[in-house]
Amino acid sequence: MIFSDEIIKWYHKNKRDLPWRNTTNPYKIWISEIILQQTKVSQGLPYYINFIEEFPTITDLANASENQVLKVWQGLGYYSRARNLHSTSKIIRDDFNSQFPTEYKLIKELRGVGDYTAAAISSFCYNLPYAVLDGNVSRVLSRYFAIDTPIDSSSGKKMFKELSQKLMNIEDPAIHNQAIMEFGALMCTPKKTDCSICTLRNSCKSFGTELVELLPIKSKSLKVTKKYFNYLIISSENHTYLQKRTSGIWNSLYQFPLIEGEFTEDQLVNTKQWKNLFIGYPIIEKISTKIKHKLSHQLIHTSFYHVKCDTINDSNFLKINWVEIEEYPLPILIDKYIKSVILHK
């Protein structure tokens, strides 16, 4: 138990004071774990605080509208997480009488909850001996045991899951899991690791070797695709038009009418989408400089076209007063543009 004992000792001396560590409330821990998927603690913390303030209980979340939930989530990205939270809260309200499940199997069956999140909730809330395995934990184990099996391969996932479970401190699963995750986040970091002060250096198989920089191994590289978005900000007196997305990364969020593709101005106004949208003679009053918006797997090149037109073919669009615009959940790319260019906030 040297491994577990050492990281727990380190954890008690170095852990960050985070609000979800001061509770065993499964609802709050569930929210924190979903927020921290694909999100750094520094970015996720204010969202967690705001989310709990807006929806203090599972019932509050379940009774909220999807728009309310997405608006609170706005800017955090990976919006399917928010939609899953909302739909799952309704299931817990209706099928579990608003009581969070207490069994690992039932927790894992919840929408948006996988092995890692189920293990985290089970151990942090109920002290059940299920080991967590995320990127931080995989990195620690890969370096400590000098394992060069890719962590994202099928065999690697199986190996690291079994190893993490074998190392579990069954006397205190909650602290063990918190400790190894925090150790990976603060000490055994992806880059610029200071191994000279590491509490595990005397037993770590990678210590003093180039393996620290080489491990962990990943077999897959994420391919970034380019997309070109042309948003039409159509002004008709004090009104504009929005549409609700029904698919893609921003599913269920609202956006201005969109024509996708790499176009010059002349090419854009001759597209089928442009001609089908406008009735009469639209006037392009302004075109923004191109804005690059980078996501984990996409680079979006965006232009905003400010268009004046009294009438459009609006069957697929929602006509709103400009003063209502901030009530709608928007992609952060659009929200920032509205606030800086249109509302001058």
C-alpha positions in Angstrom: 0.0 0.0 0.0 3.0 2.3 -0.3 1.6 3.9 -3.4 -1.8 4.8 -1.9 -0.3 5.8 1.5 2.1 8.2 -0.1 -0.3 9.9 -2.4 -2.9 10.2 0.4 -0.3 11.8 2.7 0.7 14.2 -0.1 -3.0 14.9 -0.7 -3.7 16.0 2.8 -0.8 18.5 2.6 -1.4 19.8 -0.9 -5.1 19.5 -1.9 -7.1 22.4 -3.2 -10.1 23.7 -1.2 -12.9 23.0 -3.7 -16.6 23.2 -2.8 -17.5 19.7 -4.0 -14.9 18.3 -1.6 -16.8 19.6 1.4 -19.9 17.6 0.8 -21.1 14.1 0.2 -24.3 15.3 -1.4 -24.6 13.1 -4.6 -26.4 15.8 -6.5 -23.7 18.4 -6.0 -20.9 15.9 -6.7 -22.7 14.6 -9.8 -23.0 18.2 -11.1 -19.3 18.9 -10.4 -18.1 15.7 -12.1 -20.2 16.4 -15.2 -18.9 20.0 -15.4 -15.3 18.9 -15.0 -15.6 16.5 -17.9 -13.5 18.2 -20.7 -13.1 21.3 -18.5 -10.3 22.6 -16.2 -11.1 23.2 -12.6 -10.3 26.9 -12.9 -12.9 27.3 -15.7 -15.5 25.0 -14.2 -15.5 26.3 -10.6 -17.6 29.5 -11.3 -20.0 27.5 -13.5 -20.5 25.0 -10.7 -21.2 27.7 -8.1 -23.7 29.4 -10.4 -25.3 26.1 -11.4 -25.9 25.1 -7.8 -27.3 28.6 -7.0 -29.7 28.4 -9.9 -30.7 24.8 -9.3 -30.0 23.9 -5.6 -31.7 20.4 -5.8 -32.4 17.7 -8.3 -36.1 18.7 -8.3 -35.2 22.4 -9.1 -33.1 21.2 -12.1 -35.8 18.8 -13.3 -38.5 21.4 -13.1 -36.5 24.0 -15.1 -36.9 24.5 -18.8 -34.2 23.3 -21.2 -33.5 27.0 -22.2 -32.9 27.9 -18.5 -30.4 25.1 -18.1 -28.6 25.8 -21.4 -28.4 29.5 -20.5 -26.7 28.8 -17.2 -24.3 26.4 -19.1 -23.6 28.9 -21.8 -19.9 29.3 -22.6 -18.9 26.0 -21.0 -19.1 24.0 -24.2 -20.0 20.3 -24.8 -23.7 21.2 -24.4 -24.8 17.6 -24.5 -23.6 17.4 -20.9 -26.2 20.0 -19.9 -28.9 18.3 -21.8 -28.0 14.9 -20.2 -28.1 16.5 -16.7 -31.5 17.9 -17.4 -33.0 14.8 -18.8 -31.4 12.6 -16.1 -32.7 14.9 -13.3 -36.2 14.3 -14.6 -35.7 10.5 -14.4 -34.4 10.8 -10.8 -37.4 13.0 -9.9 -39.9 10.7 -11.5 -38.5 7.2 -11.0 -36.4 7.6 -7.8 -38.6 10.1 -6.0 -35.9 12.8 -6.3 -33.4 10.5 -4.4 -30.1 10.0 -6.1 -29.3 6.2 -6.7 -26.9 4.7 -4.1 -25.8 1.6 -6.1 -22.9 1.8 -8.6 -24.8 -0.2 -11.2 -27.8 2.2 -11.1 -25.6 5.3 -11.1 -23.7 4.0 -14.2 -27.0 3.5 -16.0 -27.8 7.2 -15.8 -27.6 9.1 -19.0 -24.2 10.8 -19.5 -22.6 8.8 -16.7 -19.8 6.3 -17.6 -17.3 4.2 -15.6 -15.3 7.2 -14.3 -18.3 9.3 -13.2 -20.0 6.4 -11.6 -16.9 5.4 -9.7 -16.4 9.0 -8.5 -19.9 9.4 -7.2 -20.0 6.0 -5.6 -16.7 6.6 -3.8 -17.1 10.3 -2.9 -20.7 10.0 -1.7 -21.0 6.4 -0.4 -17.3 5.4 0.1 -17.7 2.4 -2.2 -14.5 0.8 -3.5 -14.6 1.7 -7.2 -11.4 3.2 -8.6 -11.6 6.2 -10.8 -9.7 6.3 -14.1 -9.4 9.5 -16.0 -6.6 11.2 -17.9 -4.8 12.3 -14.7 -4.9 8.8 -13.2 -3.8 7.1 -16.4 -0.8 9.5 -16.6 0.2 8.8 -13.0 0.0 5.0 -13.4 1.7 5.0 -16.8 4.7 6.9 -15.5 4.9 5.2 -12.1 4.9 1.7 -13.6 6.6 2.7 -16.9 3.8 1.3 -19.0 4.0 2.1 -22.7 0.7 0.6 -23.7 -1.4 3.4 -25.3 -3.9 4.7 -22.7 -6.6 5.1 -25.3 -6.3 1.6 -26.8 -8.8 -1.1 -25.8 -6.0 -3.1 -24.2 -4.7 0.0 -22.4 -8.1 1.0 -21.0 -8.6 -2.5 -19.7 -5.1 -2.7 -18.2 -5.2 0.7 -16.5 -8.7 0.0 -15.2 -7.6 -3.3 -13.6 -4.5 -1.7 -12.2 -6.3 1.3 -10.7 -8.8 -1.1 -9.0 -5.9 -3.3 -7.7 -4.3 -0.2 -6.1 -7.5 1.0 -4.5 -7.3 1.7 -0.7 -10.5 -0.1 0.3 -10.4 1.4 3.8 -10.9 4.9 2.4 -11.9 4.8 -1.3 -13.1 8.4 -1.4 -9.8 9.9 -0.2 -7.8 7.5 -2.3 -9.6 8.5 -5.5 -9.4 12.2 -4.6 -5.7 11.9 -3.9 -4.6 10.2 -7.1 -6.7 12.6 -9.2 -5.3 15.6 -7.5 -1.8 14.1 -7.7 -2.1 13.9 -11.5 -3.6 17.4 -11.7 -1.0 19.2 -9.6 2.2 17.0 -9.3 2.4 14.5 -12.2 1.3 17.0 -14.8 1.4 16.6 -18.6 4.3 19.1 -19.0 7.0 20.6 -16.9 6.8 18.0 -14.3 9.1 18.6 -11.3 10.0 15.1 -10.3 12.7 16.2 -7.9 10.0 17.1 -5.3 7.7 14.1 -6.1 6.8 12.0 -3.1 6.8 8.9 -5.3 10.2 9.5 -6.9 12.0 6.7 -5.0 9.6 4.0 -6.3 8.6 5.5 -9.6 10.0 3.5 -12.5 10.2 6.5 -14.8 12.0 8.8 -12.3 15.2 10.2 -13.7 14.5 8.9 -17.3 13.1 10.4 -20.5 10.0 8.3 -19.9 8.5 11.1 -17.9 8.3 13.2 -21.0 7.3 10.3 -23.3 4.5 8.8 -21.2 1.7 8.3 -21.4 1.4 7.0 -24.9 -1.7 7.8 -27.0 -2.5 6.0 -30.2 -5.0 8.4 -31.6 -4.4 12.0 -32.6 -7.4 14.3 -32.8 -7.9 15.6 -36.4 -9.1 19.2 -36.4 -11.5 20.1 -39.2 -12.1 23.5 -40.6 -15.6 25.0 -40.9 -16.8 28.3 -42.4 -19.9 29.9 -40.8 -21.6 33.0 -42.3 -24.2 34.3 -39.8 -26.8 36.7 -41.0 -27.8 39.4 -38.4 -31.0 40.5 -40.0 -32.5 43.8 -38.7 -36.1 44.6 -39.2 -36.9 47.8 -37.2 -36.2 46.7 -33.6 -36.3 43.0 -34.3 -34.0 40.2 -35.5 -34.2 36.5 -36.3 -32.9 33.4 -34.5 -33.1 29.7 -35.2 -32.8 26.8 -32.8 -30.2 24.3 -33.8 -31.4 20.7 -33.9 -28.1 18.9 -34.2 -24.3 19.3 -34.0 -22.1 20.7 -31.3 -24.5 23.5 -30.4 -27.7 21.4 -30.5 -30.6 23.2 -28.8 -28.8 26.6 -28.7 -30.0 29.6 -30.7 -28.1 31.3 -33.5 -28.6 33.8 -36.3 -29.6 32.4 -39.7 -26.6 30.5 -40.9 -25.1 29.8 -44.4 -22.3 27.4 -44.1 -19.4 27.4 -46.5 -16.3 29.4 -47.6 -17.8 32.2 -49.7 -16.9 35.7 -50.9 -19.7 38.3 -50.5 -20.7 37.9 -54.2 -20.7 34.1 -53.9 -22.8 34.3 -50.7 -25.6 36.4 -52.1 -25.9 34.0 -55.0 -26.3 30.9 -52.9 -29.6 29.1 -52.9 -30.0 29.6 -49.1 -29.6 33.4 -49.4 -32.1 33.6 -52.3 -34.7 31.4 -50.5 -34.4 33.4 -47.3 -35.0 36.9 -48.4 -38.1 38.5 -49.8 -37.5 41.8 -51.4 -34.1 43.5 -51.5 -31.8 42.9 -48.5 -29.0 45.5 -47.9 -25.7 44.3 -46.5 -24.8 47.2 -44.1 -21.7 45.7 -42.5 -19.5 42.6 -42.6 -17.3 41.7 -39.6 -13.7 40.7 -39.9 -13.3 37.0 -39.9 -13.3 35.5 -36.4 -11.5 32.2 -35.6 -13.2 30.1 -32.9 -11.2 27.0 -31.9 -12.9 23.9 -30.4 -11.1 20.7 -29.5 -11.9 19.1 -32.9 -12.9 22.1 -35.0 -11.6 25.4 -36.2 -14.6 27.6 -37.1 -14.0 30.6 -39.4 -16.9 33.0 -38.8 -18.2 36.1 -40.5 -21.2 38.1 -39.3 -23.2 39.8 -42.1 -25.4 42.7 -40.8 -28.3 42.7 -43.2 -31.3 45.1 -43.3 -34.5 43.7 -44.7 -38.1 44.2 -43.8 -39.4 40.8 -44.8 -37.9 37.3 -44.9 -39.2 33.8 -45.5 -39.3 33.3 -41.7 -41.1 29.9 -41.4 -38.0 28.4 -39.8 -37.0 31.4 -37.7 -38.0 33.0 -34.5 -38.6 36.8 -34.7 -37.6 38.5 -31.5 -37.1 42.0 -30.2 -33.4 42.9 -29.7 -34.0 43.5 -26.0 -34.9 39.8 -25.6 -31.7 38.5 -27.2 -29.9 37.8 -23.9 -32.8 35.5 -22.7 -31.8 32.8 -25.2 -28.9 30.3 -24.8 -26.4 31.1 -27.5 -23.0 29.7 -28.6 -20.3 31.7 -26.8 -19.0 32.8 -30.2 -22.3 34.6 -30.9 -22.8 35.8 -27.4 -19.4 37.5 -27.3 -20.0 39.2 -30.7 -23.4 40.5 -29.6 -22.1 41.9 -26.4 -19.0 43.5 -27.9 -20.3 44.8 -31.3 -24.1 45.2 -31.0 -24.8 45.8 -27.3 -21.3 47.4 -26.6 -21.0 45.7 -23.2 
